[in-house]
Amino acid sequence: MQEDFLHYLWKLKKFETSNLQTTKGELVSVKHVGTHNHHAGPDFFNGQIHIDNQLWAGNIEIHIKSSDWFVHNHEVDPNYDNVILHVVWEHDTEVFRKDNSQIPTIELQNYVSEIALTNYHKLFSSQQTWINCEHTITEVNPFIVNNWLERLYFERLERKAKTIESILETSNNDWEAVMFKLLAKNFGLKVNGDSFFNLVNSFDFTVVRKQQSSLLSLEALFYGQASLLDKEVEDIYYIGLQKEYTFLKQKFKLDSSSVSPLQFFRLRPPNFPTIRLSQLANLYHLHQNLFSKVIASENLEAIYKLFSVSTSPFWESHYTFEKVSKTRKKQITKSFIDLLLINTIIPLKFCYAKQQGKSIEEEIVSFMQQLNPEQNGIVDKFKSLEVSVTSALESQAVIQLKNNYCDANQCLKCAIGNTILTQN
């Protein structure tokens, strides 16, 4: 038995209330269960309880056993002086306030149905290998699951919006700079994401604006700050980058000491940081005011067109500076743009609209439902449990579900878990 389960039962009145009594036989009527407190102090604030026709207003504390009151030293804590009712699963001792006045107690196990207990034990007590409901999730109405997944997606989007707002604050409220930083992180993928983010934070975005007309300058800036121009390579392009970076470093007083080393190991060549940095440079060389163009885009096709850029000519026959490879144009793929949409572009559009006091939820849902779901272990496992994951909205939602609810055993706060608990 978890105390969270008792909170759930009390908050939603999932117990028999027609003949509710204290352990002393006093009749109890719950007028208001109170406001759930998720911080220190009593579990529910400002409840209203009739005990033998006397109305009491105050706080309610919940424990598995009555004796937990003393285990937690509530009897000497003034924060608990206003507790009017002690709700427990098992009553094993009387409890008292600091002034030695006795607190009325309800033993909840006498009023909870066997069905609710069976469902609770089915959800929490069986030996599961991945998530608590993996053997029962198929019993939940798909309509409930789909609605919950949409709510989870926006919950995840709100979390991303907070990160964006934090970056905006440190970027002097420059949305163009924020987009540049977030795109750079995404261009680095998981392996180099943090390094790319450190890289673009090692200089002011105004440097990009000033050098935007020259692709060579942007590439020199990126490669130089990434410490990729420190070798001796006999190539006219490489030497040109070195000379340009030397000039930029002196002009803008650049410092690359905060940039962590880039990784090539276990990356497919198209994802090498050399390739991604050239594509990022070309993107900003071709598009001034990229953020404004993205915000103005009303469909996916417009965004695909914006981001369909390639590298500079040198990289058509190279993956690294030192070695020649088979010639091929290295254009940003549609699947990579989809990742940018999921992780940067759509969260930015959402966050910007929110700050402008606009609601674009329908547009966000439309965009996300048109994108293919991501491919990862969490998505694959939910699919194996017969959960429908057919779009990026749903793949983002199940990631939120697994990380923030399943792994944290927050089934009582989950619509799926609540449905399982209330099944007959």
KAQUILIN-V747715 format. One record per residue. PHI is phi in degrees with one decimal (none if undefined). PSI is psi in whole degrees, 0 to 359 (999 if undefined). Layout:
BEGIN
PHI,PSI / PHI,PSI
END
This chain:
BEGIN
none,130 / -106.7,146 / -63.2,329 / -58.3,326 / -66.0,321 / -66.6,322 / -59.0,316 / -61.4,313 / -61.7,317 / -70.0,313 / -59.6,319 / -101.0,7 / 53.5,48 / -87.6,54 / -154.5,163 / -70.9,124 / -111.7,354 / -71.4,331 / -133.8,46 / -73.6,133 / -138.5,154 / -75.6,173 / -67.3,348 / -96.0,2 / 88.4,10 / -78.9,136 / -71.7,137 / -124.6,134 / -127.3,126 / -92.8,108 / -80.3,318 / -149.0,124 / -70.3,344 / 100.1,177 / -100.1,124 / -62.3,126 / -102.3,122 / -100.1,11 / -121.4,192 / -65.5,149 / 112.3,184 / -55.9,154 / -71.2,327 / -134.6,129 / -95.6,148 / 56.7,44 / -76.9,163 / -132.3,118 / -129.9,131 / -90.7,124 / -122.0,113 / 49.5,49 / 69.3,6 / -99.4,123 / -81.8,126 / -116.4,138 / -123.1,129 / 166.4,204 / -98.6,158 / -125.2,133 / -113.6,141 / -124.4,135 / -142.9,161 / -68.1,309 / -119.2,150 / -57.9,322 / -64.4,345 / -62.2,338 / -56.4,317 / -82.0,329 / -59.7,323 / -91.9,4 / 60.9,33 / -68.6,336 / -66.0,343 / -114.1,8 / -102.9,116 / -62.6,342 / -64.5,343 / -107.8,10 / -66.9,336 / -99.6,18 / -75.5,125 / -102.2,345 / -153.4,137 / -109.6,117 / -105.8,121 / -132.8,162 / -83.5,318 / -129.1,123 / -91.9,111 / -120.0,358 / -168.2,155 / -77.1,151 / -123.4,155 / -136.8,151 / -78.5,180 / -60.3,330 / -90.0,13 / 72.1,10 / -78.6,139 / -78.9,142 / -100.8,129 / -58.9,144 / -129.8,138 / -109.5,129 / -94.1,101 / -68.6,334 / -61.8,340 / -77.5,351 / -125.0,6 / -102.4,135 / -70.1,155 / -64.6,327 / -63.1,315 / -62.3,320 / -67.7,319 / -61.8,315 / -64.5,322 / -63.0,312 / -67.4,327 / -64.6,325 / -79.4,320 / -107.5,338 / -98.3,340 / -73.7,156 / -80.7,100 / -99.9,154 / -102.9,341 / -132.3,299 / -133.1,159 / -60.2,324 / -101.3,20 / -63.8,338 / -97.3,355 / -124.7,353 / -63.0,332 / -70.6,344 / -79.9,348 / -84.5,136 / -54.6,126 / -55.2,330 / -61.9,318 / -65.6,316 / -61.4,313 / -63.7,317 / -63.1,320 / -66.4,320 / -63.6,322 / -65.3,319 / -63.7,320 / -64.7,323 / -61.1,314 / -70.5,332 / -63.3,317 / -66.5,322 / -65.6,321 / -63.4,322 / -64.3,318 / -65.6,325 / -63.0,324 / -64.5,321 / -64.0,317 / -63.0,317 / -62.3,324 / -66.0,316 / -66.7,323 / -60.5,319 / -63.4,322 / -84.5,357 / -112.4,24 / 56.5,36 / 57.9,31 / -97.0,102 / -64.0,326 / -62.0,319 / -66.2,321 / -63.1,314 / -60.6,317 / -58.3,314 / -66.3,317 / -71.4,322 / -62.3,317 / -58.5,315 / -59.5,318 / -69.2,325 / -62.6,331 / -79.1,351 / 55.6,194 / -67.3,321 / -67.3,315 / -115.9,11 / -57.2,311 / -66.2,321 / -65.0,317 / -62.8,320 / -65.8,317 / -60.9,320 / -59.4,308 / -75.5,345 / -87.9,356 / -84.1,356 / -146.7,161 / -78.6,147 / -63.1,339 / -61.0,333 / -64.2,318 / -62.7,315 / -58.8,318 / -71.3,332 / -103.9,7 / -62.2,333 / -74.2,347 / -119.9,114 / -62.8,320 / -59.7,319 / -64.2,317 / -64.6,317 / -64.6,318 / -61.9,319 / -60.3,310 / -67.2,310 / -67.0,322 / -65.4,314 / -67.1,337 / -88.2,5 / 59.4,36 / -100.0,4 / -115.4,26 / -94.9,358 / -97.1,172 / -103.4,105 / -121.9,124 / -83.2,79 / -148.1,135 / -62.4,324 / -66.4,314 / -63.5,316 / -63.6,322 / -63.3,320 / -63.4,317 / -59.7,313 / -62.9,317 / -65.3,318 / -66.0,321 / -57.9,318 / -65.2,313 / -64.9,320 / -59.9,318 / -73.0,319 / -65.4,316 / -105.3,7 / 52.6,54 / -74.7,145 / -133.9,124 / -108.0,13 / -66.2,337 / -87.8,356 / -88.9,122 / -76.5,152 / -59.5,145 / -82.9,150 / -110.9,138 / -112.0,338 / -62.5,134 / 64.5,21 / -105.0,142 / -68.1,142 / -49.3,321 / -61.8,341 / -99.8,7 / -56.3,142 / -59.2,331 / -60.6,318 / -70.6,313 / -65.2,324 / -69.4,324 / -67.2,319 / -63.8,318 / -63.3,317 / -62.3,317 / -66.8,324 / -58.7,314 / -80.4,340 / -70.8,322 / -82.9,333 / -128.4,106 / -80.4,152 / 55.0,48 / -61.2,319 / -58.3,315 / -61.4,322 / -68.2,322 / -65.7,315 / -62.1,325 / -76.6,344 / -71.4,126 / -105.7,359 / -149.8,165 / -65.7,325 / -58.8,320 / -64.5,323 / -72.4,320 / -58.4,320 / -65.6,318 / -60.9,319 / -96.7,2 / -80.7,75 / -120.3,163 / -122.8,193 / -88.8,178 / -72.8,160 / -53.9,325 / -54.6,320 / -78.7,355 / -70.0,341 / -124.9,19 / -146.5,153 / -115.1,335 / -129.6,169 / -68.6,331 / -89.0,336 / -123.6,132 / -80.6,142 / -127.9,176 / -61.8,135 / -70.0,127 / -161.3,144 / -74.2,131 / -107.6,76 / -87.5,148 / -61.9,129 / -82.6,161 / -60.7,320 / -64.9,326 / -71.0,321 / -62.6,324 / -59.2,319 / -63.4,321 / -64.1,320 / -62.0,313 / -65.2,315 / -96.0,339 / -129.4,305 / -66.0,309 / -67.9,316 / -57.4,323 / -65.9,316 / -60.9,319 / -64.0,312 / -65.1,318 / -64.5,315 / -61.7,321 / -61.3,317 / -69.2,333 / -85.6,0 / 75.3,24 / -108.2,154 / -111.7,119 / -125.5,29 / -56.8,319 / -64.1,319 / -64.9,319 / -62.2,312 / -60.3,317 / -60.6,313 / -59.0,310 / -67.9,327 / -72.9,341 / -84.3,345 / -91.0,141 / -65.7,149 / -66.0,151 / -68.6,158 / -110.8,109 / -155.9,175 / -62.8,322 / -65.9,313 / -61.6,314 / -60.6,320 / -68.8,318 / -64.2,323 / -61.9,321 / -66.9,338 / -91.1,12 / 67.7,27 / -87.6,129 / -72.7,117 / -128.3,90 / -114.6,359 / -144.2,169 / -66.0,330 / -59.4,314 / -72.8,325 / -67.9,321 / -65.3,323 / -66.6,317 / -70.7,333 / -65.1,316 / -62.1,317 / -60.3,310 / -65.5,312 / -73.7,325 / -106.1,347 / -122.1,302 / -62.0,308 / -66.2,333 / -94.5,7 / 54.9,37 / -93.9,44 / -62.6,330 / -72.7,344 / -101.4,5 / -105.6,136 / -62.2,326 / -67.8,312 / -61.8,319 / -63.0,322 / -65.2,317 / -62.5,320 / -67.2,332 / -100.3,6 / -67.9,146 / -90.0,999
END
